[in-house]
Amino acid sequence: MIVTSPSGVTWKGERRIQVEDITDSPMFDARTVEMMLDAGARSVIASPLLSREGALLGVLSIYSERPRTLPRRDAELLDRNVRRVAARIDRLMTSFLAVPDPYKH
């Protein structure tokens, strides 16, 4: 099955994806490749933002103008920082939801 965006692939699989060159990847259809190239993107890494319970909060996508692969050490650093960001978002969402809505009767 062809997915239409890097974020969509990550959202569906809840795992980090890395595409060195979108023009060589079977992951994306021609329309998506054209759109990404028009935007100046040639490679992408997309990481899921997961809550403590494993719920998907969102996706962080980073694009590059040239084909490239993030070295393993950098990918691991990215993963650690994505987990920190996700934990902070999770805490903020929890505290936001705990505040009563003053407009709700």
Phi and psi in degrees as a GROMACS rama.xvg file:
@    title "Ramachandran Plot"
@    xaxis  label "Phi"
@    yaxis  label "Psi"
@TYPE xy
-90.4896  129.639  ILE-2
-101.507  150.197  VAL-3
-92.2228  -3.12454  THR-4
-156.164  153.979  SER-5
-60.3893  -40.2694  PRO-6
-63.613  -37.636  SER-7
-63.3685  -39.8012  GLY-8
-63.3737  -45.6193  VAL-9
-65.5838  -42.9581  THR-10
-58.9131  -45.5425  TRP-11
-68.3233  -42.0493  LYS-12
-94.428  -12.0817  GLY-13
51.2428  42.5588  GLU-14
-145.701  159.125  ARG-15
-69.8879  138.667  ARG-16
-121.427  151.441  ILE-17
-139.269  125.716  GLN-18
-121.157  113.913  VAL-19
-65.6237  -42.2103  GLU-20
-144.855  110.952  ASP-21
-62.7234  -24.3813  ILE-22
-73.7245  -17.122  THR-23
-105.466  4.64587  ASP-24
-98.0863  130.559  SER-25
-76.6683  -3.11894  PRO-26
-68.6948  -27.4158  MET-27
-119.013  144.332  PHE-28
-78.9796  168.239  ASP-29
-59.7346  -38.236  ALA-30
-63.7398  -42.7391  ARG-31
-66.2178  -43.7932  THR-32
-59.3722  -45.6302  VAL-33
-61.0728  -44.2255  GLU-34
-62.6818  -43.3319  MET-35
-67.0146  -40.7258  MET-36
-64.715  -40.3037  LEU-37
-60.249  -31.4893  ASP-38
-83.8073  -3.5963  ALA-39
89.2823  15.0884  GLY-40
-100.893  131.278  ALA-41
-119.059  -25.7337  ARG-42
-138.089  161.943  SER-43
-150.951  147.09  VAL-44
-130.251  130.484  ILE-45
-129.861  129.642  ALA-46
-122.929  136.646  SER-47
-75.8025  144.091  PRO-48
-101.345  106.824  LEU-49
-107.917  140.004  LEU-50
-73.4919  174.47  SER-51
-59.3774  -31.1228  ARG-52
-86.3575  -2.9251  GLU-53
93.0142  4.96941  GLY-54
-74.1125  141.033  ALA-55
-79.3378  118.43  LEU-56
-92.1203  -27.5878  LEU-57
169.792  -170.792  GLY-58
-136.613  134.336  VAL-59
-101.287  118.936  LEU-60
-116.703  135.135  SER-61
-123.599  128.366  ILE-62
-113.456  153.086  TYR-63
-128.928  148.772  SER-64
-76.158  -13.2809  GLU-65
-131.817  157.6  ARG-66
-60.4881  132.443  PRO-67
-164.722  156.59  ARG-68
-121.23  133.828  THR-69
-72.0309  126.794  LEU-70
-58.3455  152.084  PRO-71
-52.4465  -45.8153  ARG-72
-60.6336  -42.543  ARG-73
-68.3473  -37.2334  ASP-74
-64.6322  -39.7263  ALA-75
-66.0799  -39.9092  GLU-76
-63.5868  -43.0735  LEU-77
-59.0891  -46.2491  LEU-78
-58.3144  -44.1482  ASP-79
-62.0731  -44.2775  ARG-80
-69.8646  -34.8234  ASN-81
-63.7284  -40.3605  VAL-82
-62.9661  -39.1902  ARG-83
-64.2807  -45.3623  ARG-84
-62.3675  -43.9601  VAL-85
-61.9918  -41.005  ALA-86
-62.9144  -41.3044  ALA-87
-66.0695  -43.8167  ARG-88
-61.0299  -42.9908  ILE-89
-59.652  -46.1538  ASP-90
-63.2919  -42.9627  ARG-91
-63.6708  -42.0625  LEU-92
-64.3509  -40.2019  MET-93
-63.2353  -44.419  THR-94
-71.2126  -34.8498  SER-95
-64.2473  -42.5153  PHE-96
-70.9295  -21.9224  LEU-97
-80.1357  -16.513  ALA-98
-81.468  126.382  VAL-99
-64.6935  143.371  PRO-100
-79.121  114.535  ASP-101
-67.1476  -16.8232  PRO-102
-95.5215  -7.34108  TYR-103
-89.4831  127.441  LYS-104
